[in-house]
Amino acid sequence: MDAGDAVLLIDVINDLSFPGGERVLPWAERMVPMVLGVIARARRAGIPVIYANDHFDLWHGSRDDVVRHCTRRRARERHVSARLAPKNRDYFILKARHSAFFATPLRPLLEHLGVERLILAGMATNMCVVATAHDAAMHGYPLVVLSDCCAAESDFDHNVVLSQLERFFDATICRSTELGFPRARVSCRAAFAR
């Protein structure tokens, strides 16, 4: 494993049942190939892939229960969740609120893995991704946010958050194709809207 980096996927297993979820769905569908590419490259490079996911009131549930819930027939995003489902070697933590750090074992896991920098992707850019990015910055983690691997209800919501993360938290904003492994080298342009 190339010590230092981890890919953190925020709420990519999702039923999008929240208000506005129907507007996130087209973005989610478009980001799937890019997210799959990043996951595959990270796994080949030995970089940990960590899923931080809402629990959907499955407090006694497991990773498999959450995946089943989000791929059920009535789930809005069932096809996206099915394609992005974690593998056994991936890490999976359940979160109770927007941030993947709040009341979860994420921080001890990152310390155990020797993670020094986080590469973020997920849904929604202006909710759980920004909350997680904020807390990661507060814990001192440098951030890379993959603009084409995040989904929001609108370009405006997406771009405002990315601009704020870059400006106030010194996050590197780039597209997935600009991310190289190992040690996740980046050569980013200001790449906000997909």
Salt bridges, closest charged atoms under 4 A:
ASP5 OD1 - ARG117 NE 2.99
ASP5 OD1 - ARG183 NH1 2.55
ASP11 OD2 - LYS95 NZ 2.95
ASP15 OD2 - HIS69 NE2 2.98
ASP15 OD2 - ARG72 NH2 3.59
GLU22 OE2 - ARG23 NH1 3.20
GLU22 OE1 - ARG76 NH1 3.81
ASP54 OD1 - LYS95 NZ 2.78
ASP64 OD1 - ARG63 NE 3.41
ASP65 OD1 - ARG68 NH2 2.49
ASP90 OD2 - ARG43 NH2 2.46
GLU111 OE2 - ARG107 NE 3.35
ASP135 OD1 - HIS134 ND1 3.13
GLU153 OE1 - ARG23 NH2 2.38
GLU178 OE2 - ARG189 NH1 2.97
